[in-house]
Amino acid sequence: SPQLRMRLPTAFVVAFQDADEMNTLTFIILCLAVYRFTRFITTDTIFNSARKRLWRRFPPETTKLGYLSTCPWCISVWLASLTYFSYTLFPQATYAVCGVFAISAVVGLLSDRY
């Protein structure tokens, strides 16, 4: 009897072929996810209360940790490192989470533009 196989979208299959070789689609998805993670931490309203709590303990004007939470360039390096490290250890889980954040990033960029 023939085996039943679930047909997955080509992009999904290509992304998981080899975790050691990152393809272009995976790179773009991870980059968009890091952009979204960065925006979430540094500017999104939903994170305001957490930022304010952090700033009470670590003021941005006088501490590096506080400043880090206000600087997209600064924190994106750390988030990119964490994302890439996560991708090398857990490619499928990282890809799934980053896919959601990448879609959110594209929607946000489009809504800002149009």
C-alpha positions in Angstrom: 0.0 0.0 0.0 1.3 3.5 -0.8 2.3 5.7 2.0 0.4 8.8 2.7 2.5 11.9 2.7 1.5 15.4 3.8 2.4 17.9 1.1 4.2 20.9 2.6 4.8 24.2 0.9 8.1 24.3 -0.9 9.4 27.2 1.2 8.7 25.3 4.4 10.6 22.2 3.1 13.5 24.2 1.7 14.0 26.1 5.0 14.6 22.8 6.9 16.8 21.0 4.5 20.0 21.6 6.4 20.4 23.7 9.5 24.1 24.2 8.7 23.4 25.9 5.4 21.1 28.9 5.8 19.2 29.7 2.6 18.1 33.1 1.5 14.5 32.7 2.6 15.5 31.6 6.1 18.0 34.5 6.3 15.2 37.0 5.4 12.8 35.5 7.9 15.3 35.7 10.7 16.2 39.3 9.8 12.6 40.3 9.8 12.0 38.6 13.1 15.0 40.3 14.7 13.6 43.6 13.4 10.3 42.8 15.0 11.8 41.6 18.3 13.8 44.9 18.4 10.8 47.1 17.8 8.8 45.1 20.4 11.4 45.8 23.1 12.4 49.4 22.2 9.2 51.1 21.1 6.0 49.0 21.1 3.3 50.2 23.5 2.6 46.7 24.7 6.0 46.5 26.3 5.8 50.0 28.0 5.1 48.7 31.5 8.1 46.3 31.4 10.3 49.1 30.0 9.2 51.5 32.8 10.0 48.9 35.5 13.4 48.3 34.0 14.0 52.0 33.8 13.1 52.5 37.5 15.9 50.1 38.4 18.3 50.9 35.5 17.7 54.5 34.2 18.6 54.8 30.5 20.6 58.0 31.2 22.9 56.5 33.7 23.1 52.7 33.1 24.0 50.6 30.1 21.2 48.1 30.5 18.6 50.9 30.6 20.2 52.5 27.6 20.2 49.2 25.8 16.4 49.0 26.0 16.1 52.4 24.2 18.7 51.8 21.4 17.5 49.7 18.4 21.0 49.5 17.0 22.4 48.3 20.3 19.9 45.7 21.2 19.4 44.3 17.7 23.0 43.0 17.8 22.2 40.9 20.9 18.8 39.8 19.6 20.4 38.7 16.3 23.1 36.8 18.1 20.5 35.1 20.3 18.2 34.3 17.3 21.1 32.9 15.2 22.4 30.8 18.2 18.8 29.5 18.7 18.5 28.7 15.0 21.7 26.6 15.1 20.5 24.6 18.1 16.8 24.4 17.3 16.2 25.3 13.7 12.6 24.1 13.3 11.3 25.7 16.5 13.3 28.9 15.9 12.0 29.1 12.3 8.4 28.6 13.4 8.6 31.4 16.1 10.6 33.7 13.8 8.1 33.1 11.0 5.3 34.6 13.1 7.4 37.6 14.0 8.5 38.0 10.4 4.9 38.1 9.2 4.2 40.7 11.9 7.1 42.8 10.8 6.0 42.8 7.1 2.4 43.7 8.1 3.7 46.5 10.4 6.0 47.9 7.7 3.2 47.8 5.1 0.7 49.4 7.5 3.2 52.2 8.2 3.7 52.8 4.5 0.1 52.6 3.3 
